[in-house]
Structures are given as structure tokens and as C-alpha cells.
Amino acid sequence: MSNTKKRTIIVGTRQSALALTQTGQVIEALERISNDYGLRLSFEIRKIVTKGDQILDVTLSKVGGKGLFVKEIEQAMLDKEIDIAVHSMKDMPYELPSGLMNGAVPTRVDARDCLITKQGLTFENLPKGARIGTSSLRRACQLKHARPDLQLESIRGNIDSRIRKLDTEGFDAVVLASAGLSRMGWLDKASEYLPVELCVPAVGQGALGIECREDDLEVRHLLSLYNDPVSERVVRAERRFLGALNGGCQIPIGAYAVVNDQGVITLTGIVGSPDGDLLLKETREGTDPEALGLEVAAALSERGADRILAEVRG
Ligand SMILES: NCc1[nH]cc(CCC(=O)O)c1CC(=O)O
């Protein structure tokens, strides 16, 4: 290109410690790519307060609504106040507003949830009737299904305040995504990874999504160099599943996909009731992520997932 002027890409983010940390990590990677490919780009952070941040003290699942953590950020992008947005993939609704797209899925980190306990106890040897704090119906459903004796209680806030509540609110354990802990450098606080057989993660957990405008070809080129095709494929399968079941965060829903050396994807999806009495799980294999996501969703619908979804929505 003959254009020798350096463009400054404005990167929008929430302002929680985790959001700022992961956005900083993304900008470092994009700067490296820009230098390696001689793209002459520089980057600047713009913090944006979302509705989800303003209601952190309320049980999110009661407030409901999809995309509580992304709407204001997407509007800023449509208004060209920012050029890209770094999201936790699991906070991104399945459908993006027209004019916007997911430009990159960087290499996913571990998708599993983990348990933080005071004495380093594991899930198996938590005392009978132990009180577990979690913000997520998906976690509550699966843990209660495995251990009906446990008391699941809702806990809100950023990850640092949730860890503090272990002491201040007398929980025996709290459950968090290991991805958030590892990005913050706090993995040593975890007592145990919860195996996916026990607790299927949230759709997209452990992955980031880098959103951009469809018509911004310069940014799209940059992001295509940052995209990890393997992470993109598995996340695509999980998100197609989510889209088919039209799930928000008001229902226990989860999905986890892995891919082998031959490119075969294995996708497990769950839908359940918040009290854990009901937990439906299906696993399928395939090579087309979208078809696979639809297939697992259809298998669950056949077993009654539709009814659970309708009931919870009321
Ligand atoms: N729901 C909030 C949220 N959104 C993204 C993460 C971090 C994990 C990730 O990036 O997948 C968390 C914290 C958590 O669930 O413990």
C-alpha cells in the first residue's frame, strides 16, 4: 500500500480487571503481528461500561437478557468510536448485529471450570451439605446433579470478589472458569479442575472473540492473521449448538467441543433444570462444525430440551 501513515486502531473493552488484562494480552499479540507483517498499525484502549457491569450486585440470571456485557461496546463500534472489541467468547450472543462480525478466535485456553476451596478440598471430598457459590445455572445444575446434598448459592461479582466471598460469606467452595484465573495469573488458587464429564463448560468458555466491522477490510486482514483455525472450528460447533437452542444465561446450557488430529470434532451438549433434577447430555462426532452443532441440539430437543427451555422461559 502507498499509505505510509500509521493508523491507530481503537480497542474497546469492559473495564474489569479480567477484561483489561485479556485486552492487553490481545493488543500485545496484534502489535507483534502488525510488526511482523509491516502493517503500520498502533493500538489504543477505550474502556466502556456495560449494563452487565452496572448490575453486578444482582443475580444476573434473574435480570436476563442476552449480551449484557457487549451491547454498549457493539454500539460504540457501529458508531466508529472503536474499531475492534475484545470479548470473552462466552459472553457473546450467538447472533451479532448486522455490520459486525467475529474477526478472530485466538488460540483457546483450557475451557474447564475449577473449584476453589478453603482447605484445598476436591469436589469428591467436600463435606455433606457443603455450600457452593456460583453465578451460573449451568454449574449449579451439573454439580447438584452429581451431588444432590450440596447447597448451591448464587454469587455475583468479578472473579477477585468472588474468591474473597469464599471467606467473607462462608462458602465451602466457589466455582470459576479456569480461563479467567489463568489470564489473571491466579491458577494457583484453584484446588481442582472439574472434569468436563462432571461439568460441561459454557459455550465458548476459555476462548476470546475479537469483533470488528464487516466493512473494515484492514482490520479484518489483521485479525485473519491472528485467528486460530482449530479454536475457531470448535467454538463454531459450540455456538451453532447454542444458536439452535436459542439459549441465554437464564437456563442451564453448556457445550464443549474438541478436535482430533484427523480433524474430527467431538461435541457434547447439555441442557438441564436449575435444580439439577434433570440433566440431558448428548455427544456426537463430525467434521462440519455447524452441522454438528445442529445435530447435538436436535438430539437434545428430541429428548425434551425444548420443553425445559419453554418452561424456564415461562
Ligand atoms: N461469566 C463471566 C465470565 N466471562 C468470562 C469469564 C472468564 C472465562 C472465559 O474467558 O471463558 C468469566 C468468569 C467466570 O465465569 O468465571
The ligand as an SDF file (V2000), in Angstrom:
LIG
                    3D

 16 16  0  0  0  0  0  0  0  0999 V2000
  -19.3450  -15.0200   33.2180 N   0  0  0  0  0  0  0  0  0  0  0  0
  -18.2800  -14.1000   33.4130 C   0  0  0  0  0  0  0  0  0  0  0  0
  -17.0300  -14.5150   32.7220 C   0  0  0  0  0  0  0  0  0  0  0  0
  -16.8700  -14.2960   31.4050 N   0  0  0  0  0  0  0  0  0  0  0  0
  -15.6370  -14.7930   31.0400 C   0  0  0  0  0  0  0  0  0  0  0  0
  -15.0470  -15.3240   32.1560 C   0  0  0  0  0  0  0  0  0  0  0  0
  -13.7030  -15.9280   32.1560 C   0  0  0  0  0  0  0  0  0  0  0  0
  -13.6390  -17.2350   31.4490 C   0  0  0  0  0  0  0  0  0  0  0  0
  -13.6000  -17.1860   29.9580 C   0  0  0  0  0  0  0  0  0  0  0  0
  -12.9820  -16.2770   29.3680 O   0  0  0  0  0  0  0  0  0  0  0  0
  -14.1500  -18.0820   29.3330 O   0  0  0  0  0  0  0  0  0  0  0  0
  -15.9050  -15.1590   33.2530 C   0  0  0  0  0  0  0  0  0  0  0  0
  -15.6410  -15.5350   34.6440 C   0  0  0  0  0  0  0  0  0  0  0  0
  -16.1380  -16.9090   35.0550 C   0  0  0  0  0  0  0  0  0  0  0  0
  -17.1170  -17.4200   34.5110 O   0  0  0  0  0  0  0  0  0  0  0  0
  -15.5780  -17.4860   35.9890 O   0  0  0  0  0  0  0  0  0  0  0  0
  1  2  1  0
  2  3  1  0
  3  4  1  0
  3 12  2  0
  4  5  1  0
  5  6  2  0
  6  7  1  0
  6 12  1  0
  7  8  1  0
  8  9  1  0
  9 10  2  0
  9 11  1  0
 12 13  1  0
 13 14  1  0
 14 15  2  0
 14 16  1  0
M  END
$$$$
